[in-house]
Amino acid sequence: MTEPDVREALRSWIAERNPELPPGEPADDTRLIERRYLTSLQVADLLLFVEELRQQPIDPASLRPGVFRSIDAIHSAFFS
């Protein structure tokens, strides 16, 4: 999966859970939790989705604060 494909998959996943978002949102640098685009429960679901995209598990012990801050942060933490 290419970087644009990953970013679009993440954006689509978030948009599906926030139908009120305008087209093209969230941007790659949008603060997802601060803007309330993600709830704490959705972060766990998003982690599972990221594992699915990567096709490999993520060690919960490797998670650091801020990795779900934005699409940019998610991509840097799990796909770079």
mmCIF file of the N, C-alpha and C atoms, coordinates in Angstrom:
data_MODEL
# 
_entry.id   MODEL 
# 
loop_
_atom_site.group_PDB 
_atom_site.id 
_atom_site.type_symbol 
_atom_site.label_atom_id 
_atom_site.label_alt_id 
_atom_site.label_comp_id 
_atom_site.label_asym_id 
_atom_site.label_entity_id 
_atom_site.label_seq_id 
_atom_site.pdbx_PDB_ins_code 
_atom_site.Cartn_x 
_atom_site.Cartn_y 
_atom_site.Cartn_z 
_atom_site.occupancy 
_atom_site.B_iso_or_equiv 
_atom_site.pdbx_formal_charge 
_atom_site.auth_seq_id 
_atom_site.auth_comp_id 
_atom_site.auth_asym_id 
_atom_site.auth_atom_id 
_atom_site.pdbx_PDB_model_num 
ATOM 1   N N  . MET A 1 1  ? 0.854   -1.172 0.000  1.00 0.00 ? 1  MET A N  1 
ATOM 2   C CA . MET A 1 1  ? 0.000   0.000  0.000  1.00 0.00 ? 1  MET A CA 1 
ATOM 3   C C  . MET A 1 1  ? 0.902   1.238  0.000  1.00 0.00 ? 1  MET A C  1 
ATOM 4   N N  . THR A 1 2  ? 0.621   2.177  -0.893 1.00 0.00 ? 2  THR A N  1 
ATOM 5   C CA . THR A 1 2  ? 1.437   3.384  -0.977 1.00 0.00 ? 2  THR A CA 1 
ATOM 6   C C  . THR A 1 2  ? 1.074   4.361  0.141  1.00 0.00 ? 2  THR A C  1 
ATOM 7   N N  . GLU A 1 3  ? 1.946   5.332  0.366  1.00 0.00 ? 3  GLU A N  1 
ATOM 8   C CA . GLU A 1 3  ? 1.673   6.338  1.399  1.00 0.00 ? 3  GLU A CA 1 
ATOM 9   C C  . GLU A 1 3  ? 0.352   7.064  1.155  1.00 0.00 ? 3  GLU A C  1 
ATOM 10  N N  . PRO A 1 4  ? 0.066   7.541  -0.073 1.00 0.00 ? 4  PRO A N  1 
ATOM 11  C CA . PRO A 1 4  ? -1.238  8.183  -0.292 1.00 0.00 ? 4  PRO A CA 1 
ATOM 12  C C  . PRO A 1 4  ? -2.414  7.241  -0.029 1.00 0.00 ? 4  PRO A C  1 
ATOM 13  N N  . ASP A 1 5  ? -2.256  5.962  -0.358 1.00 0.00 ? 5  ASP A N  1 
ATOM 14  C CA . ASP A 1 5  ? -3.324  4.985  -0.098 1.00 0.00 ? 5  ASP A CA 1 
ATOM 15  C C  . ASP A 1 5  ? -3.577  4.826  1.396  1.00 0.00 ? 5  ASP A C  1 
ATOM 16  N N  . VAL A 1 6  ? -2.508  4.750  2.178  1.00 0.00 ? 6  VAL A N  1 
ATOM 17  C CA . VAL A 1 6  ? -2.636  4.617  3.631  1.00 0.00 ? 6  VAL A CA 1 
ATOM 18  C C  . VAL A 1 6  ? -3.323  5.846  4.204  1.00 0.00 ? 6  VAL A C  1 
ATOM 19  N N  . ARG A 1 7  ? -2.871  7.021  3.793  1.00 0.00 ? 7  ARG A N  1 
ATOM 20  C CA . ARG A 1 7  ? -3.455  8.265  4.310  1.00 0.00 ? 7  ARG A CA 1 
ATOM 21  C C  . ARG A 1 7  ? -4.940  8.357  3.946  1.00 0.00 ? 7  ARG A C  1 
ATOM 22  N N  . GLU A 1 8  ? -5.286  7.976  2.739  1.00 0.00 ? 8  GLU A N  1 
ATOM 23  C CA . GLU A 1 8  ? -6.691  8.019  2.320  1.00 0.00 ? 8  GLU A CA 1 
ATOM 24  C C  . GLU A 1 8  ? -7.519  6.984  3.072  1.00 0.00 ? 8  GLU A C  1 
ATOM 25  N N  . ALA A 1 9  ? -6.965  5.815  3.315  1.00 0.00 ? 9  ALA A N  1 
ATOM 26  C CA . ALA A 1 9  ? -7.681  4.794  4.088  1.00 0.00 ? 9  ALA A CA 1 
ATOM 27  C C  . ALA A 1 9  ? -7.947  5.284  5.508  1.00 0.00 ? 9  ALA A C  1 
ATOM 28  N N  . LEU A 1 10 ? -6.962  5.924  6.124  1.00 0.00 ? 10 LEU A N  1 
ATOM 29  C CA . LEU A 1 10 ? -7.144  6.478  7.470  1.00 0.00 ? 10 LEU A CA 1 
ATOM 30  C C  . LEU A 1 10 ? -8.197  7.580  7.462  1.00 0.00 ? 10 LEU A C  1 
ATOM 31  N N  . ARG A 1 11 ? -8.101  8.482  6.478  1.00 0.00 ? 11 ARG A N  1 
ATOM 32  C CA . ARG A 1 11 ? -9.067  9.583  6.360  1.00 0.00 ? 11 ARG A CA 1 
ATOM 33  C C  . ARG A 1 11 ? -10.487 9.033  6.178  1.00 0.00 ? 11 ARG A C  1 
ATOM 34  N N  . SER A 1 12 ? -10.636 8.025  5.335  1.00 0.00 ? 12 SER A N  1 
ATOM 35  C CA . SER A 1 12 ? -11.957 7.431  5.093  1.00 0.00 ? 12 SER A CA 1 
ATOM 36  C C  . SER A 1 12 ? -12.503 6.767  6.348  1.00 0.00 ? 12 SER A C  1 
ATOM 37  N N  . TRP A 1 13 ? -11.641 6.062  7.078  1.00 0.00 ? 13 TRP A N  1 
ATOM 38  C CA . TRP A 1 13 ? -12.066 5.394  8.318  1.00 0.00 ? 13 TRP A CA 1 
ATOM 39  C C  . TRP A 1 13 ? -12.596 6.428  9.308  1.00 0.00 ? 13 TRP A C  1 
ATOM 40  N N  . ILE A 1 14 ? -11.884 7.527  9.447  1.00 0.00 ? 14 ILE A N  1 
ATOM 41  C CA . ILE A 1 14 ? -12.300 8.586  10.381 1.00 0.00 ? 14 ILE A CA 1 
ATOM 42  C C  . ILE A 1 14 ? -13.575 9.260  9.882  1.00 0.00 ? 14 ILE A C  1 
ATOM 43  N N  . ALA A 1 15 ? -13.647 9.546  8.592  1.00 0.00 ? 15 ALA A N  1 
ATOM 44  C CA . ALA A 1 15 ? -14.820 10.224 8.027  1.00 0.00 ? 15 ALA A CA 1 
ATOM 45  C C  . ALA A 1 15 ? -16.077 9.369  8.157  1.00 0.00 ? 15 ALA A C  1 
ATOM 46  N N  . GLU A 1 16 ? -15.949 8.062  8.017  1.00 0.00 ? 16 GLU A N  1 
ATOM 47  C CA . GLU A 1 16 ? -17.112 7.172  8.162  1.00 0.00 ? 16 GLU A CA 1 
ATOM 48  C C  . GLU A 1 16 ? -17.714 7.259  9.561  1.00 0.00 ? 16 GLU A C  1 
ATOM 49  N N  . ARG A 1 17 ? -16.893 7.562  10.537 1.00 0.00 ? 17 ARG A N  1 
ATOM 50  C CA . ARG A 1 17 ? -17.358 7.658  11.919 1.00 0.00 ? 17 ARG A CA 1 
ATOM 51  C C  . ARG A 1 17 ? -17.769 9.077  12.298 1.00 0.00 ? 17 ARG A C  1 
ATOM 52  N N  . ASN A 1 18 ? -17.575 10.008 11.366 1.00 0.00 ? 18 ASN A N  1 
ATOM 53  C CA . ASN A 1 18 ? -17.922 11.413 11.576 1.00 0.00 ? 18 ASN A CA 1 
ATOM 54  C C  . ASN A 1 18 ? -18.614 11.956 10.325 1.00 0.00 ? 18 ASN A C  1 
ATOM 55  N N  . PRO A 1 19 ? -19.843 11.532 10.060 1.00 0.00 ? 19 PRO A N  1 
ATOM 56  C CA . PRO A 1 19 ? -20.502 11.904 8.805  1.00 0.00 ? 19 PRO A CA 1 
ATOM 57  C C  . PRO A 1 19 ? -20.715 13.406 8.632  1.00 0.00 ? 19 PRO A C  1 
ATOM 58  N N  . GLU A 1 20 ? -20.585 14.182 9.694  1.00 0.00 ? 20 GLU A N  1 
ATOM 59  C CA . GLU A 1 20 ? -20.780 15.626 9.598  1.00 0.00 ? 20 GLU A CA 1 
ATOM 60  C C  . GLU A 1 20 ? -19.542 16.363 9.073  1.00 0.00 ? 20 GLU A C  1 
ATOM 61  N N  . LEU A 1 21 ? -18.433 15.658 8.895  1.00 0.00 ? 21 LEU A N  1 
ATOM 62  C CA . LEU A 1 21 ? -17.210 16.304 8.418  1.00 0.00 ? 21 LEU A CA 1 
ATOM 63  C C  . LEU A 1 21 ? -17.376 16.783 6.983  1.00 0.00 ? 21 LEU A C  1 
ATOM 64  N N  . PRO A 1 22 ? -16.805 17.953 6.669  1.00 0.00 ? 22 PRO A N  1 
ATOM 65  C CA . PRO A 1 22 ? -16.827 18.406 5.277  1.00 0.00 ? 22 PRO A CA 1 
ATOM 66  C C  . PRO A 1 22 ? -15.921 17.526 4.417  1.00 0.00 ? 22 PRO A C  1 
ATOM 67  N N  . PRO A 1 23 ? -16.160 17.488 3.109  1.00 0.00 ? 23 PRO A N  1 
ATOM 68  C CA . PRO A 1 23 ? -15.319 16.687 2.215  1.00 0.00 ? 23 PRO A CA 1 
ATOM 69  C C  . PRO A 1 23 ? -13.840 17.060 2.370  1.00 0.00 ? 23 PRO A C  1 
ATOM 70  N N  . GLY A 1 24 ? -12.979 16.053 2.347  1.00 0.00 ? 24 GLY A N  1 
ATOM 71  C CA . GLY A 1 24 ? -11.546 16.291 2.463  1.00 0.00 ? 24 GLY A CA 1 
ATOM 72  C C  . GLY A 1 24 ? -11.038 16.357 3.890  1.00 0.00 ? 24 GLY A C  1 
ATOM 73  N N  . GLU A 1 25 ? -11.930 16.339 4.847  1.00 0.00 ? 25 GLU A N  1 
ATOM 74  C CA . GLU A 1 25 ? -11.525 16.371 6.250  1.00 0.00 ? 25 GLU A CA 1 
ATOM 75  C C  . GLU A 1 25 ? -11.495 14.957 6.790  1.00 0.00 ? 25 GLU A C  1 
ATOM 76  N N  . PRO A 1 26 ? -10.651 14.671 7.713  1.00 0.00 ? 26 PRO A N  1 
ATOM 77  C CA . PRO A 1 26 ? -9.663  15.556 8.314  1.00 0.00 ? 26 PRO A CA 1 
ATOM 78  C C  . PRO A 1 26 ? -8.423  15.684 7.430  1.00 0.00 ? 26 PRO A C  1 
ATOM 79  N N  . ALA A 1 27 ? -7.759  16.822 7.552  1.00 0.00 ? 27 ALA A N  1 
ATOM 80  C CA . ALA A 1 27 ? -6.482  17.014 6.866  1.00 0.00 ? 27 ALA A CA 1 
ATOM 81  C C  . ALA A 1 27 ? -5.431  16.156 7.565  1.00 0.00 ? 27 ALA A C  1 
ATOM 82  N N  . ASP A 1 28 ? -4.302  15.971 6.925  1.00 0.00 ? 28 ASP A N  1 
ATOM 83  C CA . ASP A 1 28 ? -3.262  15.117 7.500  1.00 0.00 ? 28 ASP A CA 1 
ATOM 84  C C  . ASP A 1 28 ? -2.751  15.625 8.843  1.00 0.00 ? 28 ASP A C  1 
ATOM 85  N N  . ASP A 1 29 ? -2.809  16.938 9.069  1.00 0.00 ? 29 ASP A N  1 
ATOM 86  C CA . ASP A 1 29 ? -2.288  17.504 10.317 1.00 0.00 ? 29 ASP A CA 1 
ATOM 87  C C  . ASP A 1 29 ? -3.378  17.875 11.326 1.00 0.00 ? 29 ASP A C  1 
ATOM 88  N N  . THR A 1 30 ? -4.635  17.526 11.039 1.00 0.00 ? 30 THR A N  1 
ATOM 89  C CA . THR A 1 30 ? -5.737  17.819 11.959 1.00 0.00 ? 30 THR A CA 1 
ATOM 90  C C  . THR A 1 30 ? -5.551  17.052 13.259 1.00 0.00 ? 30 THR A C  1 
ATOM 91  N N  . ARG A 1 31 ? -5.707  17.739 14.374 1.00 0.00 ? 31 ARG A N  1 
ATOM 92  C CA . ARG A 1 31 ? -5.615  17.116 15.704 1.00 0.00 ? 31 ARG A CA 1 
ATOM 93  C C  . ARG A 1 31 ? -6.899  16.331 15.957 1.00 0.00 ? 31 ARG A C  1 
ATOM 94  N N  . LEU A 1 32 ? -6.835  15.033 15.775 1.00 0.00 ? 32 LEU A N  1 
ATOM 95  C CA . LEU A 1 32 ? -8.027  14.188 15.746 1.00 0.00 ? 32 LEU A CA 1 
ATOM 96  C C  . LEU A 1 32 ? -8.754  14.105 17.083 1.00 0.00 ? 32 LEU A C  1 
ATOM 97  N N  . ILE A 1 33 ? -8.037  13.959 18.158 1.00 0.00 ? 33 ILE A N  1 
ATOM 98  C CA . ILE A 1 33 ? -8.684  13.835 19.466 1.00 0.00 ? 33 ILE A CA 1 
ATOM 99  C C  . ILE A 1 33 ? -9.118  15.205 19.971 1.00 0.00 ? 33 ILE A C  1 
ATOM 100 N N  . GLU A 1 34 ? -8.269  16.206 19.802 1.00 0.00 ? 34 GLU A N  1 
ATOM 101 C CA . GLU A 1 34 ? -8.614  17.560 20.244 1.00 0.00 ? 34 GLU A CA 1 
ATOM 102 C C  . GLU A 1 34 ? -9.846  18.092 19.522 1.00 0.00 ? 34 GLU A C  1 
ATOM 103 N N  . ARG A 1 35 ? -9.980  17.760 18.249 1.00 0.00 ? 35 ARG A N  1 
ATOM 104 C CA . ARG A 1 35 ? -11.143 18.201 17.470 1.00 0.00 ? 35 ARG A CA 1 
ATOM 105 C C  . ARG A 1 35 ? -12.340 17.277 17.669 1.00 0.00 ? 35 ARG A C  1 
ATOM 106 N N  . ARG A 1 36 ? -12.147 16.242 18.473 1.00 0.00 ? 36 ARG A N  1 
ATOM 107 C CA . ARG A 1 36 ? -13.181 15.250 18.793 1.00 0.00 ? 36 ARG A CA 1 
ATOM 108 C C  . ARG A 1 36 ? -13.629 14.434 17.575 1.00 0.00 ? 36 ARG A C  1 
ATOM 109 N N  . TYR A 1 37 ? -12.695 14.217 16.667 1.00 0.00 ? 37 TYR A N  1 
ATOM 110 C CA . TYR A 1 37 ? -12.956 13.332 15.538 1.00 0.00 ? 37 TYR A CA 1 
ATOM 111 C C  . TYR A 1 37 ? -12.770 11.876 15.953 1.00 0.00 ? 37 TYR A C  1 
ATOM 112 N N  . LEU A 1 38 ? -12.052 11.660 17.065 1.00 0.00 ? 38 LEU A N  1 
ATOM 113 C CA . LEU A 1 38 ? -11.845 10.322 17.620 1.00 0.00 ? 38 LEU A CA 1 
ATOM 114 C C  . LEU A 1 38 ? -12.173 10.342 19.102 1.00 0.00 ? 38 LEU A C  1 
ATOM 115 N N  . THR A 1 39 ? -12.909 9.340  19.539 1.00 0.00 ? 39 THR A N  1 
ATOM 116 C CA . THR A 1 39 ? -13.140 9.154  20.971 1.00 0.00 ? 39 THR A CA 1 
ATOM 117 C C  . THR A 1 39 ? -12.105 8.157  21.491 1.00 0.00 ? 39 THR A C  1 
ATOM 118 N N  . SER A 1 40 ? -12.025 8.040  22.792 1.00 0.00 ? 40 SER A N  1 
ATOM 119 C CA . SER A 1 40 ? -11.073 7.080  23.362 1.00 0.00 ? 40 SER A CA 1 
ATOM 120 C C  . SER A 1 40 ? -11.406 5.651  22.928 1.00 0.00 ? 40 SER A C  1 
ATOM 121 N N  . LEU A 1 41 ? -12.680 5.335  22.797 1.00 0.00 ? 41 LEU A N  1 
ATOM 122 C CA . LEU A 1 41 ? -13.062 3.996  22.335 1.00 0.00 ? 41 LEU A CA 1 
ATOM 123 C C  . LEU A 1 41 ? -12.685 3.779  20.871 1.00 0.00 ? 41 LEU A C  1 
ATOM 124 N N  . GLN A 1 42 ? -12.810 4.813  20.064 1.00 0.00 ? 42 GLN A N  1 
ATOM 125 C CA . GLN A 1 42 ? -12.464 4.687  18.650 1.00 0.00 ? 42 GLN A CA 1 
ATOM 126 C C  . GLN A 1 42 ? -10.966 4.515  18.445 1.00 0.00 ? 42 GLN A C  1 
ATOM 127 N N  . VAL A 1 43 ? -10.153 5.031  19.367 1.00 0.00 ? 43 VAL A N  1 
ATOM 128 C CA . VAL A 1 43 ? -8.706  4.854  19.245 1.00 0.00 ? 43 VAL A CA 1 
ATOM 129 C C  . VAL A 1 43 ? -8.360  3.364  19.247 1.00 0.00 ? 43 VAL A C  1 
ATOM 130 N N  . ALA A 1 44 ? -9.018  2.594  20.102 1.00 0.00 ? 44 ALA A N  1 
ATOM 131 C CA . ALA A 1 44 ? -8.774  1.145  20.128 1.00 0.00 ? 44 ALA A CA 1 
ATOM 132 C C  . ALA A 1 44 ? -9.176  0.504  18.798 1.00 0.00 ? 44 ALA A C  1 
ATOM 133 N N  . ASP A 1 45 ? -10.309 0.917  18.247 1.00 0.00 ? 45 ASP A N  1 
ATOM 134 C CA . ASP A 1 45 ? -10.736 0.396  16.943 1.00 0.00 ? 45 ASP A CA 1 
ATOM 135 C C  . ASP A 1 45 ? -9.773  0.826  15.841 1.00 0.00 ? 45 ASP A C  1 
ATOM 136 N N  . LEU A 1 46 ? -9.289  2.060  15.931 1.00 0.00 ? 46 LEU A N  1 
ATOM 137 C CA . LEU A 1 46 ? -8.340  2.554  14.936 1.00 0.00 ? 46 LEU A CA 1 
ATOM 138 C C  . LEU A 1 46 ? -7.036  1.760  15.006 1.00 0.00 ? 46 LEU A C  1 
ATOM 139 N N  . LEU A 1 47 ? -6.607  1.402  16.189 1.00 0.00 ? 47 LEU A N  1 
ATOM 140 C CA . LEU A 1 47 ? -5.406  0.578  16.335 1.00 0.00 ? 47 LEU A CA 1 
ATOM 141 C C  . LEU A 1 47 ? -5.579  -0.747 15.590 1.00 0.00 ? 47 LEU A C  1 
ATOM 142 N N  . LEU A 1 48 ? -6.734  -1.364 15.734 1.00 0.00 ? 48 LEU A N  1 
ATOM 143 C CA . LEU A 1 48 ? -7.007  -2.616 15.015 1.00 0.00 ? 48 LEU A CA 1 
ATOM 144 C C  . LEU A 1 48 ? -7.012  -2.393 13.504 1.00 0.00 ? 48 LEU A C  1 
ATOM 145 N N  . PHE A 1 49 ? -7.552  -1.257 13.065 1.00 0.00 ? 49 PHE A N  1 
ATOM 146 C CA . PHE A 1 49 ? -7.568  -0.938 11.636 1.00 0.00 ? 49 PHE A CA 1 
ATOM 147 C C  . PHE A 1 49 ? -6.143  -0.732 11.118 1.00 0.00 ? 49 PHE A C  1 
ATOM 148 N N  . VAL A 1 50 ? -5.311  -0.052 11.897 1.00 0.00 ? 50 VAL A N  1 
ATOM 149 C CA . VAL A 1 50 ? -3.913  0.154  11.503 1.00 0.00 ? 50 VAL A CA 1 
ATOM 150 C C  . VAL A 1 50 ? -3.200  -1.195 11.386 1.00 0.00 ? 50 VAL A C  1 
ATOM 151 N N  . GLU A 1 51 ? -3.455  -2.095 12.323 1.00 0.00 ? 51 GLU A N  1 
ATOM 152 C CA . GLU A 1 51 ? -2.869  -3.441 12.227 1.00 0.00 ? 51 GLU A CA 1 
ATOM 153 C C  . GLU A 1 51 ? -3.309  -4.136 10.941 1.00 0.00 ? 51 GLU A C  1 
ATOM 154 N N  . GLU A 1 52 ? -4.564  -3.969 10.593 1.00 0.00 ? 52 GLU A N  1 
ATOM 155 C CA . GLU A 1 52 ? -5.083  -4.565 9.358  1.00 0.00 ? 52 GLU A CA 1 
ATOM 156 C C  . GLU A 1 52 ? -4.379  -3.975 8.136  1.00 0.00 ? 52 GLU A C  1 
ATOM 157 N N  . LEU A 1 53 ? -4.209  -2.662 8.109  1.00 0.00 ? 53 LEU A N  1 
ATOM 158 C CA . LEU A 1 53 ? -3.525  -2.018 6.984  1.00 0.00 ? 53 LEU A CA 1 
ATOM 159 C C  . LEU A 1 53 ? -2.070  -2.477 6.881  1.00 0.00 ? 53 LEU A C  1 
ATOM 160 N N  . ARG A 1 54 ? -1.411  -2.584 8.024  1.00 0.00 ? 54 ARG A N  1 
ATOM 161 C CA . ARG A 1 54 ? 0.001   -2.999 8.059  1.00 0.00 ? 54 ARG A CA 1 
ATOM 162 C C  . ARG A 1 54 ? 0.171   -4.491 7.817  1.00 0.00 ? 54 ARG A C  1 
ATOM 163 N N  . GLN A 1 55 ? -0.889  -5.234 8.067  1.00 0.00 ? 55 GLN A N  1 
ATOM 164 C CA . GLN A 1 55 ? -0.870  -6.697 7.981  1.00 0.00 ? 55 GLN A CA 1 
ATOM 165 C C  . GLN A 1 55 ? 0.118   -7.308 8.968  1.00 0.00 ? 55 GLN A C  1 
ATOM 166 N N  . GLN A 1 56 ? 0.208   -6.665 10.125 1.00 0.00 ? 56 GLN A N  1 
ATOM 167 C CA . GLN A 1 56 ? 1.010   -7.196 11.223 1.00 0.00 ? 56 GLN A CA 1 
ATOM 168 C C  . GLN A 1 56 ? 0.572   -6.534 12.522 1.00 0.00 ? 56 GLN A C  1 
ATOM 169 N N  . PRO A 1 57 ? 0.700   -7.261 13.626 1.00 0.00 ? 57 PRO A N  1 
ATOM 170 C CA . PRO A 1 57 ? 0.255   -6.714 14.912 1.00 0.00 ? 57 PRO A CA 1 
ATOM 171 C C  . PRO A 1 57 ? 1.165   -5.594 15.408 1.00 0.00 ? 57 PRO A C  1 
ATOM 172 N N  . ILE A 1 58 ? 0.606   -4.786 16.290 1.00 0.00 ? 58 ILE A N  1 
ATOM 173 C CA . ILE A 1 58 ? 1.348   -3.713 16.939 1.00 0.00 ? 58 ILE A CA 1 
ATOM 174 C C  . ILE A 1 58 ? 1.465   -4.080 18.414 1.00 0.00 ? 58 ILE A C  1 
ATOM 175 N N  . ASP A 1 59 ? 2.668   -4.036 18.927 1.00 0.00 ? 59 ASP A N  1 
ATOM 176 C CA . ASP A 1 59 ? 2.897   -4.317 20.342 1.00 0.00 ? 59 ASP A CA 1 
ATOM 177 C C  . ASP A 1 59 ? 2.382   -3.133 21.158 1.00 0.00 ? 59 ASP A C  1 
ATOM 178 N N  . PRO A 1 60 ? 1.367   -3.333 21.994 1.00 0.00 ? 60 PRO A N  1 
ATOM 179 C CA . PRO A 1 60 ? 0.830   -2.223 22.792 1.00 0.00 ? 60 PRO A CA 1 
ATOM 180 C C  . PRO A 1 60 ? 1.890   -1.535 23.652 1.00 0.00 ? 60 PRO A C  1 
ATOM 181 N N  . ALA A 1 61 ? 2.914   -2.265 24.057 1.00 0.00 ? 61 ALA A N  1 
ATOM 182 C CA . ALA A 1 61 ? 3.982   -1.665 24.864 1.00 0.00 ? 61 ALA A CA 1 
ATOM 183 C C  . ALA A 1 61 ? 4.793   -0.648 24.065 1.00 0.00 ? 61 ALA A C  1 
ATOM 184 N N  . SER A 1 62 ? 4.708   -0.721 22.738 1.00 0.00 ? 62 SER A N  1 
ATOM 185 C CA . SER A 1 62 ? 5.465   0.213  21.899 1.00 0.00 ? 62 SER A CA 1 
ATOM 186 C C  . SER A 1 62 ? 4.723   1.525  21.662 1.00 0.00 ? 62 SER A C  1 
ATOM 187 N N  . LEU A 1 63 ? 3.469   1.597  22.086 1.00 0.00 ? 63 LEU A N  1 
ATOM 188 C CA . LEU A 1 63 ? 2.681   2.810  21.859 1.00 0.00 ? 63 LEU A CA 1 
ATOM 189 C C  . LEU A 1 63 ? 3.182   3.942  22.745 1.00 0.00 ? 63 LEU A C  1 
ATOM 190 N N  . ARG A 1 64 ? 3.238   5.127  22.185 1.00 0.00 ? 64 ARG A N  1 
ATOM 191 C CA . ARG A 1 64 ? 3.683   6.320  22.895 1.00 0.00 ? 64 ARG A CA 1 
ATOM 192 C C  . ARG A 1 64 ? 2.610   7.391  22.795 1.00 0.00 ? 64 ARG A C  1 
ATOM 193 N N  . PRO A 1 65 ? 2.579   8.306  23.759 1.00 0.00 ? 65 PRO A N  1 
ATOM 194 C CA . PRO A 1 65 ? 1.606   9.400  23.677 1.00 0.00 ? 65 PRO A CA 1 
ATOM 195 C C  . PRO A 1 65 ? 1.753   10.154 22.351 1.00 0.00 ? 65 PRO A C  1 
ATOM 196 N N  . GLY A 1 66 ? 0.635   10.501 21.775 1.00 0.00 ? 66 GLY A N  1 
ATOM 197 C CA . GLY A 1 66 ? 0.641   11.303 20.562 1.00 0.00 ? 66 GLY A CA 1 
ATOM 198 C C  . GLY A 1 66 ? 0.616   10.535 19.258 1.00 0.00 ? 66 GLY A C  1 
ATOM 199 N N  . VAL A 1 67 ? 0.723   9.199  19.287 1.00 0.00 ? 67 VAL A N  1 
ATOM 200 C CA . VAL A 1 67 ? 0.779   8.470  18.012 1.00 0.00 ? 67 VAL A CA 1 
ATOM 201 C C  . VAL A 1 67 ? -0.538  8.532  17.243 1.00 0.00 ? 67 VAL A C  1 
ATOM 202 N N  . PHE A 1 68 ? -1.631  8.850  17.917 1.00 0.00 ? 68 PHE A N  1 
ATOM 203 C CA . PHE A 1 68 ? -2.918  8.980  17.231 1.00 0.00 ? 68 PHE A CA 1 
ATOM 204 C C  . PHE A 1 68 ? -3.364  10.441 17.141 1.00 0.00 ? 68 PHE A C  1 
ATOM 205 N N  . ARG A 1 69 ? -2.425  11.359 17.285 1.00 0.00 ? 69 ARG A N  1 
ATOM 206 C CA . ARG A 1 69 ? -2.720  12.789 17.278 1.00 0.00 ? 69 ARG A CA 1 
ATOM 207 C C  . ARG A 1 69 ? -3.276  13.253 15.928 1.00 0.00 ? 69 ARG A C  1 
ATOM 208 N N  . SER A 1 70 ? -2.732  12.732 14.846 1.00 0.00 ? 70 SER A N  1 
ATOM 209 C CA . SER A 1 70 ? -3.132  13.158 13.500 1.00 0.00 ? 70 SER A CA 1 
ATOM 210 C C  . SER A 1 70 ? -2.816  12.034 12.518 1.00 0.00 ? 70 SER A C  1 
ATOM 211 N N  . ILE A 1 71 ? -3.291  12.181 11.301 1.00 0.00 ? 71 ILE A N  1 
ATOM 212 C CA . ILE A 1 71 ? -2.950  11.207 10.260 1.00 0.00 ? 71 ILE A CA 1 
ATOM 213 C C  . ILE A 1 71 ? -1.443  11.211 10.033 1.00 0.00 ? 71 ILE A C  1 
ATOM 214 N N  . ASP A 1 72 ? -0.822  12.395 10.058 1.00 0.00 ? 72 ASP A N  1 
ATOM 215 C CA . ASP A 1 72 ? 0.639   12.471 9.932  1.00 0.00 ? 72 ASP A CA 1 
ATOM 216 C C  . ASP A 1 72 ? 1.325   11.652 11.022 1.00 0.00 ? 72 ASP A C  1 
ATOM 217 N N  . ALA A 1 73 ? 0.867   11.811 12.270 1.00 0.00 ? 73 ALA A N  1 
ATOM 218 C CA . ALA A 1 73 ? 1.480   11.097 13.397 1.00 0.00 ? 73 ALA A CA 1 
ATOM 219 C C  . ALA A 1 73 ? 1.274   9.589  13.270 1.00 0.00 ? 73 ALA A C  1 
ATOM 220 N N  . ILE A 1 74 ? 0.083   9.183  12.865 1.00 0.00 ? 74 ILE A N  1 
ATOM 221 C CA . ILE A 1 74 ? -0.200  7.751  12.691 1.00 0.00 ? 74 ILE A CA 1 
ATOM 222 C C  . ILE A 1 74 ? 0.711   7.169  11.614 1.00 0.00 ? 74 ILE A C  1 
ATOM 223 N N  . HIS A 1 75 ? 0.824   7.882  10.509 1.00 0.00 ? 75 HIS A N  1 
ATOM 224 C CA . HIS A 1 75 ? 1.670   7.389  9.420  1.00 0.00 ? 75 HIS A CA 1 
ATOM 225 C C  . HIS A 1 75 ? 3.125   7.285  9.870  1.00 0.00 ? 75 HIS A C  1 
ATOM 226 N N  . SER A 1 76 ? 3.619   8.306  10.546 1.00 0.00 ? 76 SER A N  1 
ATOM 227 C CA . SER A 1 76 ? 5.010   8.284  11.019 1.00 0.00 ? 76 SER A CA 1 
ATOM 228 C C  . SER A 1 76 ? 5.257   7.149  12.000 1.00 0.00 ? 76 SER A C  1 
ATOM 229 N N  . ALA A 1 77 ? 4.306   6.914  12.890 1.00 0.00 ? 77 ALA A N  1 
ATOM 230 C CA . ALA A 1 77 ? 4.488   5.905  13.934 1.00 0.00 ? 77 ALA A CA 1 
ATOM 231 C C  . ALA A 1 77 ? 4.410   4.476  13.405 1.00 0.00 ? 77 ALA A C  1 
ATOM 232 N N  . PHE A 1 78 ? 3.572   4.239  12.409 1.00 0.00 ? 78 PHE A N  1 
ATOM 233 C CA . PHE A 1 78 ? 3.285   2.860  12.025 1.00 0.00 ? 78 PHE A CA 1 
ATOM 234 C C  . PHE A 1 78 ? 3.624   2.483  10.587 1.00 0.00 ? 78 PHE A C  1 
ATOM 235 N N  . PHE A 1 79 ? 3.876   3.453  9.723  1.00 0.00 ? 79 PHE A N  1 
ATOM 236 C CA . PHE A 1 79 ? 4.075   3.126  8.311  1.00 0.00 ? 79 PHE A CA 1 
ATOM 237 C C  . PHE A 1 79 ? 5.386   3.643  7.731  1.00 0.00 ? 79 PHE A C  1 
ATOM 238 N N  . SER A 1 80 ? 6.168   4.336  8.509  1.00 0.00 ? 80 SER A N  1 
ATOM 239 C CA . SER A 1 80 ? 7.433   4.883  7.983  1.00 0.00 ? 80 SER A CA 1 
ATOM 240 C C  . SER A 1 80 ? 8.591   3.955  8.239  1.00 0.00 ? 80 SER A C  1 
# 
